[in-house]
């Protein structure tokens, strides 16, 4: 396939692509570079920014909230999304047409296509109204978790659905013939088969949660500052400082290390699996 | 005749046909499994967004909160009419947002083609890694990867120094805050959303068409345009939607890399709910933004259908 592309064109493609790869990482590298800025009135490089960062208790509190938010929301959205994807794949009437049949798809695609600003402001207003009417759902970590679950559920459902849609429906018939009831066949057939998709959905949920700022910003309360909100507030107040760069560097490094580790581990596993007799 | 399987037994007990009971059981199971997730999204997203849109039709009290009577006043305000007469500020912000979204989309499309085909011409074993390296920056937090550009384009930053030397940017000012910085930030943020669908359609490319084109003495750009490009159109259109829609309503990038003179609709809307509350006005602005988003979405949906959509598993 690719041998159709002449060497001259290949060289041209590489000449455009490598600079883009470099450009993608330059801003991130600059954050890391400036995180080693010297302390005031000194020159050279230092870990001053990191020292200031680690002596700041609010940052640890923010980190803790970010982790609770990411893992808490991803856990709930994985459960809801897996059931949703499974249900739509297995139990939706095949011949259904019209609005009623398309309603689930419509509901699933709304959070994906809705601009996150509109998403965030809708939640802000809704939580505000519910709180003033009932006293429940005061803006804070709880409302942030609810909002994060909401935008993760469709992605988990789509991941699980895509995996199930590629399966032979006779598998479920076979489990039925072997006297598995609905719950049993879900637990011992579906879950093992879609486990990669469930894990993938969970990781996707965490990634989406960590990546998000806009929706978090509008659903947070005064006592629920997470890392991105902390950074945004610090930049708005006093500009970029070495400790903010130190925090940014650690966040960037964590994502890059985890993503590369996940990539190479799964690749090695796939290779090993392909060596086994099937 | 005795019933042997559960639906038939159930049918005898309830006096309904087996088919009816089975359909019932199926829809019951659908609601048990899909119900909670769908209910969650309806309760915490669809209901709130309907409330938000509804607020646009209320009047605003002294605290910027919605109050009776129902009015279209907020929409007049959006169009630029106020006690002081007509003002073109909002129209300019809307046009600027559309232009920014369009520029960011075009820039990322122009960058994506060489990158996608660069990856395609590499050995199969390294392609996933090359694709991952494109996606990776987008997994870092929005705020971090956006403010990172200030390190390059803020006042006293390296790229700004180059711009000063070239005389593009007046001394004492940075590239950021400014329109160019916003375009860069948007393209940077959403480039992977263009590359991934484009890569998916490039992977399915039928290269025999390219060979056929070559046999017919097509060369260079003509060969690409008539054999490769048409096959990538479904991916390109998905990419355009994935880039243009979030770029149009983006909040973080204009907020961090833009200034007052490059205000975009996202920041304008957010201001009505944070700094200077006026919920009905903000809701009316949101409705206008969603109308433009929806129109773009429908237009591209029709275009995709006409040009042959990508046949992926869709819910």
Interface residues (C-beta under 8 A of the other chain):
Chain A: X1 X2 X4 X5 X10 X12 X13 X14 X16 X17 X20 X21 X24 X25 X26 X27 X28 X30 X31 X34 X80 X81 X83 X84 X85 X86 X87 X88 X90 X91 X92 X93 X104 X105 X107 X108 X109 X110 X111 X113 X114 X115 X116 X117 X118 X119 X121 X122 X123 X124 X125 X126 X129 X146 X147 X149 X150 X153 X154 X157 X158 X161 X162 X165 X166 X182 X207 X210 X211 X212 X213 X214 X218 X227 X228 X231 X232 X235 X240 X245 X248 X251 X252 X255 X256 X259 X260 X263 X267
Chain B: X23 X26 X27 X29 X30 X32 X33 X34 X35 X36 X37 X38 X40 X41 X42 X44 X45 X46 X47 X48 X49 X51 X52 X55 X111 X114 X115 X117 X118 X119 X120 X121 X128 X129 X132 X133 X134 X136 X137 X138 X139 X140 X141 X142 X143 X144 X145 X147 X148 X149 X150 X151 X152 X154 X188 X191 X205 X207 X210 X211 X214 X245 X246 X248 X249 X250 X251 X252 X256 X266 X269 X270 X273 X279 X282 X286 X289 X290 X293 X297 X312 X313 X314 X315
